[in-house]
Structures are given as structure tokens and as C-alpha cells.
Amino acid sequence: MGSGNLTWSHTRIVEATTHIAPGAWRRNLALILDGLRAVAAHPLPVPPITENQLMHALGRGPSGDDRS
């Protein structure tokens, strides 16, 4: 995967989750960076988004804001 693909995929995460789970981009970026340097992996900075947040980001869930 080239750097353009990494940037594109990360941008999509930011766009889809910015209003639902504002910190989700940090987890995604940590996974990308740790994947590039597996020997130096770190604990992820935030927990995964909830199922409700995922469904909302995909446009399939309730419109409630679940930031927990």
C-alpha cells in the first residue's frame, strides 16, 4: 500500500467519524504507524468506536451522538 492510499484511507476515517467519535482518527493513525514499524508498536490511544458510532458513520444507525 502506497503513501497515497494510506492518506486516502485515513482521510475517509476522519470524514466519517469526526462528528461521531472525534478521536477515532487517532486510533486509525496509530494502527497505520504501528503497522509500518511493528517492532515499535504502542498501545492504541483511544478505544475502538462503538457499534452505534460505526452504524452512524456508515449512515445506517440512529442519529444520536454516542461519544463514549
C-alpha positions as CSV (number, residue, x, y, z in Angstrom):
1,M,0.0,0.0,0.0
2,G,1.5,3.3,-1.0
3,S,1.5,6.5,1.0
4,G,-1.3,8.0,-1.2
5,N,-3.5,5.1,-0.3
6,L,-2.7,5.5,3.4
7,T,-3.5,9.2,3.3
8,W,-6.7,8.5,1.4
9,S,-7.9,5.8,3.8
10,H,-7.1,7.9,6.8
11,T,-8.9,10.9,5.3
12,R,-12.1,8.7,4.9
13,I,-11.9,7.7,8.6
14,V,-11.6,11.3,9.6
15,E,-14.5,12.4,7.4
16,A,-16.8,9.5,8.5
17,T,-16.2,9.8,12.3
18,T,-15.3,13.5,13.0
19,H,-18.8,14.3,14.4
20,I,-19.5,10.9,15.9
21,A,-16.2,9.9,17.5
22,P,-13.8,12.8,17.2
23,G,-10.8,10.9,18.5
24,A,-11.2,7.8,16.2
25,W,-8.7,9.2,13.7
26,R,-6.0,8.9,16.4
27,R,-6.7,5.1,16.7
28,N,-6.6,4.7,13.0
29,L,-3.4,6.7,12.6
30,A,-1.8,4.6,15.4
31,L,-2.7,1.4,13.6
32,I,-1.2,2.7,10.4
33,L,2.0,3.8,12.0
34,D,2.4,0.7,14.1
35,G,1.8,-1.4,11.0
36,L,4.8,0.4,9.4
37,R,7.0,-0.2,12.5
38,A,5.7,-3.4,14.1
39,V,8.7,-3.8,16.3
40,A,7.9,-0.5,18.0
41,A,4.2,-1.0,18.4
42,H,2.4,1.0,21.2
43,P,-0.9,0.7,23.0
44,L,-3.6,2.4,20.9
45,P,-4.5,5.9,22.2
46,V,-8.3,5.5,22.2
47,P,-10.7,2.5,22.3
48,P,-12.5,1.4,19.1
49,I,-15.7,3.2,18.1
50,T,-18.9,1.6,19.3
51,E,-21.2,-0.3,17.1
52,N,-23.7,2.6,17.3
53,Q,-21.0,5.0,16.2
54,L,-19.9,2.7,13.3
55,M,-23.5,2.3,12.0
56,H,-24.0,6.1,12.3
57,A,-20.7,6.7,10.4
58,L,-22.0,4.4,7.7
59,G,-25.3,6.2,7.5
60,R,-27.2,3.2,8.9
61,G,-27.7,4.0,12.5
62,P,-29.6,6.3,14.9
63,S,-28.7,9.9,14.8
64,G,-27.9,10.1,18.5
65,D,-24.4,11.2,19.4
66,D,-22.6,8.3,21.3
67,R,-19.1,9.6,22.1
68,S,-18.5,7.1,24.9
